[in-house]
Amino acid sequence: MALFFARRECSKEGVQLLDQTVQQIRLSASRDHNDGWRLWREYRFDYSIDGVNRYQGRLVLLGNRLLRSALETSKPVIH
């Protein structure tokens, strides 16, 4: 799911996802809007604007739902 969201966010911003991978950096349990327990995960990924320089992006997922995404060169997007 994280790779799908990373690809989608990069596509929306017109940037290139590098290495076609995401790396999980945090994991915990959290309650969703229905008060049910879900896995809360944060991921990082690398992308390029120009094919030369490397930037970092982040995703936050609760269960299979994207909560937040951020690219180094833009403000965080709350979903």
TISE-409739 format. One record per residue (C-alpha): x, y, z; residue number from 1; residue in one letter. Coordinates in nm, 4 decimals, always signed. Example, Ala and Ser with C-alpha at 12.3 -4.5 7.8 and 13.67 -1.06 7.14 Angstrom:
% TISE-409739
<site x="+1.2300" y="-0.4500" z="+0.7800" pos="1" code="a"/>
<site x="+1.3670" y="-0.1060" z="+0.7140" pos="2" code="s"/>
***
This chain:
% TISE-409739
<site x="+0.0000" y="+0.0000" z="+0.0000" pos="1" code="m"/>
<site x="+0.2797" y="+0.2425" z="+0.0875" pos="2" code="a"/>
<site x="+0.4472" y="+0.1946" z="-0.2501" pos="3" code="l"/>
<site x="+0.1133" y="+0.2542" z="-0.4250" pos="4" code="f"/>
<site x="+0.0640" y="+0.5807" z="-0.2333" pos="5" code="f"/>
<site x="+0.4253" y="+0.6922" z="-0.2924" pos="6" code="a"/>
<site x="+0.3825" y="+0.6369" z="-0.6676" pos="7" code="r"/>
<site x="+0.0510" y="+0.8211" z="-0.6660" pos="8" code="r"/>
<site x="+0.1851" y="+1.1210" z="-0.4725" pos="9" code="e"/>
<site x="+0.4905" y="+1.1450" z="-0.6998" pos="10" code="c"/>
<site x="+0.2685" y="+1.1260" z="-1.0059" pos="11" code="s"/>
<site x="+0.0397" y="+1.4014" z="-0.8715" pos="12" code="k"/>
<site x="+0.3405" y="+1.6265" z="-0.8104" pos="13" code="e"/>
<site x="+0.5080" y="+1.5431" z="-1.1418" pos="14" code="g"/>
<site x="+0.8234" y="+1.4011" z="-0.9827" pos="15" code="v"/>
<site x="+1.0056" y="+1.0694" z="-1.0259" pos="16" code="q"/>
<site x="+0.9970" y="+0.8045" z="-0.7509" pos="17" code="l"/>
<site x="+1.3514" y="+0.6741" z="-0.7142" pos="18" code="l"/>
<site x="+1.4459" y="+0.3103" z="-0.6515" pos="19" code="d"/>
<site x="+1.0735" y="+0.2146" z="-0.6591" pos="20" code="q"/>
<site x="+1.0895" y="+0.1507" z="-0.2835" pos="21" code="t"/>
<site x="+0.9600" y="+0.2889" z="+0.0440" pos="22" code="v"/>
<site x="+1.1158" y="+0.2353" z="+0.3844" pos="23" code="q"/>
<site x="+0.9111" y="+0.1972" z="+0.7019" pos="24" code="q"/>
<site x="+1.0509" y="+0.4234" z="+0.9732" pos="25" code="i"/>
<site x="+0.7839" y="+0.4060" z="+1.2463" pos="26" code="r"/>
<site x="+0.5177" y="+0.1589" z="+1.3536" pos="27" code="l"/>
<site x="+0.2596" y="+0.1741" z="+1.6291" pos="28" code="s"/>
<site x="-0.1063" y="+0.1018" z="+1.7015" pos="29" code="a"/>
<site x="-0.3682" y="+0.3742" z="+1.6921" pos="30" code="s"/>
<site x="-0.7455" y="+0.4023" z="+1.6875" pos="31" code="r"/>
<site x="-0.9290" y="+0.5006" z="+1.3714" pos="32" code="d"/>
<site x="-1.2404" y="+0.7214" z="+1.3443" pos="33" code="h"/>
<site x="-1.4595" y="+0.4210" z="+1.4385" pos="34" code="n"/>
<site x="-1.2534" y="+0.3653" z="+1.7560" pos="35" code="d"/>
<site x="-1.1055" y="+0.0431" z="+1.6152" pos="36" code="g"/>
<site x="-0.7368" y="-0.0437" z="+1.6473" pos="37" code="w"/>
<site x="-0.5264" y="-0.0090" z="+1.3313" pos="38" code="r"/>
<site x="-0.1569" y="-0.0118" z="+1.2509" pos="39" code="l"/>
<site x="-0.0131" y="+0.3384" z="+1.2252" pos="40" code="w"/>
<site x="+0.2901" y="+0.3429" z="+0.9948" pos="41" code="r"/>
<site x="+0.5248" y="+0.6103" z="+0.8706" pos="42" code="e"/>
<site x="+0.7329" y="+0.5603" z="+0.5574" pos="43" code="y"/>
<site x="+1.0011" y="+0.7545" z="+0.3745" pos="44" code="r"/>
<site x="+1.0878" y="+0.7428" z="+0.0070" pos="45" code="f"/>
<site x="+1.3254" y="+0.9206" z="-0.2288" pos="46" code="d"/>
<site x="+1.2222" y="+1.1137" z="-0.5369" pos="47" code="y"/>
<site x="+1.3757" y="+1.3460" z="-0.7934" pos="48" code="s"/>
<site x="+1.2450" y="+1.6595" z="-0.9559" pos="49" code="i"/>
<site x="+1.5116" y="+1.6806" z="-1.2257" pos="50" code="d"/>
<site x="+1.6542" y="+1.3254" z="-1.2467" pos="51" code="g"/>
<site x="+1.9761" y="+1.4374" z="-1.0763" pos="52" code="v"/>
<site x="+1.9012" y="+1.5591" z="-0.7237" pos="53" code="n"/>
<site x="+1.7487" y="+1.3337" z="-0.4594" pos="54" code="r"/>
<site x="+1.4789" y="+1.4529" z="-0.2186" pos="55" code="y"/>
<site x="+1.2856" y="+1.2794" z="+0.0566" pos="56" code="q"/>
<site x="+0.9133" y="+1.2258" z="+0.0914" pos="57" code="g"/>
<site x="+0.7077" y="+1.0833" z="+0.3781" pos="58" code="r"/>
<site x="+0.3766" y="+0.9034" z="+0.4106" pos="59" code="l"/>
<site x="+0.1636" y="+0.8276" z="+0.7162" pos="60" code="v"/>
<site x="-0.0878" y="+0.5429" z="+0.6918" pos="61" code="l"/>
<site x="-0.3503" y="+0.4280" z="+0.9390" pos="62" code="l"/>
<site x="-0.4522" y="+0.0796" z="+0.8361" pos="63" code="g"/>
<site x="-0.4798" y="+0.1001" z="+0.4573" pos="64" code="n"/>
<site x="-0.5736" y="+0.4688" z="+0.4574" pos="65" code="r"/>
<site x="-0.3331" y="+0.7496" z="+0.3696" pos="66" code="l"/>
<site x="-0.3492" y="+1.0145" z="+0.6427" pos="67" code="l"/>
<site x="-0.0689" y="+1.2475" z="+0.5376" pos="68" code="r"/>
<site x="+0.1950" y="+1.2889" z="+0.2708" pos="69" code="s"/>
<site x="+0.4784" y="+1.5365" z="+0.2413" pos="70" code="a"/>
<site x="+0.7491" y="+1.6044" z="-0.0134" pos="71" code="l"/>
<site x="+1.0608" y="+1.7957" z="+0.0904" pos="72" code="e"/>
<site x="+0.9828" y="+2.0778" z="-0.1479" pos="73" code="t"/>
<site x="+0.6150" y="+2.1155" z="-0.0574" pos="74" code="s"/>
<site x="+0.3905" y="+2.1602" z="+0.2438" pos="75" code="k"/>
<site x="+0.2369" y="+1.8481" z="+0.4047" pos="76" code="p"/>
<site x="-0.0912" y="+1.7343" z="+0.2542" pos="77" code="v"/>
<site x="-0.3574" y="+1.6118" z="+0.4986" pos="78" code="i"/>
<site x="-0.5851" y="+1.3453" z="+0.3462" pos="79" code="h"/>
***
